Amino acid sequence: MGKLLIVLFSPPWLSQNTDTAFEFARAAIDMGHKVTVFCDIDAVYNLMMKQILPDQPTPASKLAQLVEKGVLVLACRESARLRGLDVKEECIHGVVESSLGKLAELLEESDRVVAFGP
């Protein structure tokens, strides 16, 4: 099957973009595609572990589900640093710190790219 890259720029709760990206990724996985999600700019806030709540679905819990399904979820190192977020300590387990250079590589390697922004 194909390789899908989802680039997410939106912070949690500003719009439905994170939910839409989650549903899009889940459908692609169910169809057998390899999915990568790259979180840039304010989208790194979607990855904060402390935003996983036991009694309700949140953008962070949905992205954690994707990690559990084998999706490579990447956080832009510089976007996180500029927002005071330590990816290794504060983000969902399994999220990988990355760079815009890696994003450029993923853009070249992917069969399809979908971006969700503010």
C-alpha positions in Angstrom: 0.0 0.0 0.0 0.9 3.7 0.0 2.7 6.0 2.4 0.6 8.9 3.8 2.1 11.9 5.5 -0.2 14.0 7.6 1.3 17.4 8.6 -0.6 19.0 11.5 -0.1 22.7 12.3 -3.2 23.3 14.5 -3.2 23.4 18.3 -5.7 21.3 20.3 -9.3 22.6 20.6 -8.9 25.6 18.2 -10.6 23.7 15.4 -11.6 20.1 14.4 -8.3 19.7 12.6 -6.7 17.3 15.1 -9.9 15.2 15.2 -10.1 15.2 11.4 -6.4 14.2 11.1 -7.0 11.4 13.6 -10.0 10.0 11.6 -8.1 10.4 8.3 -5.1 8.5 9.7 -7.2 5.8 11.3 -9.1 5.2 8.0 -5.8 5.0 6.1 -4.3 2.5 8.6 -7.5 0.4 8.3 -6.9 0.3 4.5 -3.3 -0.9 5.0 -1.4 2.3 4.4 1.7 3.4 6.3 0.9 6.7 8.1 3.3 9.3 9.5 2.0 12.4 11.4 4.4 15.4 11.7 3.3 18.0 14.3 4.7 21.5 13.7 4.2 25.0 15.2 1.3 24.9 17.7 0.4 21.3 16.9 3.1 20.2 19.3 0.7 21.1 22.1 -1.5 18.1 20.9 1.2 15.8 22.1 1.3 16.8 25.8 0.9 13.8 28.0 -0.8 15.8 30.7 -3.7 16.5 28.3 -4.7 12.8 28.3 -7.7 12.7 30.6 -9.2 9.5 32.0 -12.9 10.5 31.4 -12.9 12.0 28.0 -11.3 11.7 24.6 -8.8 14.5 23.9 -6.5 15.3 20.9 -3.6 13.9 22.9 -5.4 10.6 23.7 -6.3 10.2 20.0 -2.7 10.8 18.9 -1.6 8.3 21.6 -4.0 5.8 20.0 -2.2 6.3 16.6 1.2 5.7 18.2 -0.2 2.4 19.7 -1.4 1.4 16.2 2.2 1.9 14.8 1.9 5.3 13.4 5.1 7.3 13.5 4.2 10.6 15.2 6.9 13.2 15.0 7.2 16.5 16.9 9.2 19.4 15.4 12.1 19.9 17.8 12.4 23.6 17.3 8.6 24.3 17.5 8.6 22.4 20.8 11.7 24.2 22.1 10.2 27.6 21.3 7.1 26.7 23.2 9.0 25.4 26.3 8.0 21.8 25.7 10.4 19.0 26.4 9.4 16.3 23.9 11.2 13.5 25.8 9.7 14.4 29.2 6.3 15.9 28.5 5.0 14.3 25.3 3.1 11.1 24.7 5.3 8.0 24.9 6.5 7.0 21.5 6.5 10.5 20.0 9.8 11.1 18.2 11.6 14.4 18.2 12.2 15.5 14.6 13.2 18.4 12.4 12.1 20.3 9.3 14.9 18.5 7.4 13.2 15.2 8.2 9.9 16.7 7.1 11.5 17.5 3.7 12.6 13.9 3.4 9.1 12.7 4.3 7.6 14.9 1.7 9.8 13.3 -1.0 9.1 9.8 0.2 5.4 9.9 0.7 2.8 9.0 -1.9 0.3 11.5 -0.5 0.6 14.5 1.8 -2.3 16.1 3.7 -1.9 19.2 5.8 -4.2 20.5 8.5 -3.6 24.1 9.6 -5.2 26.9 11.4 
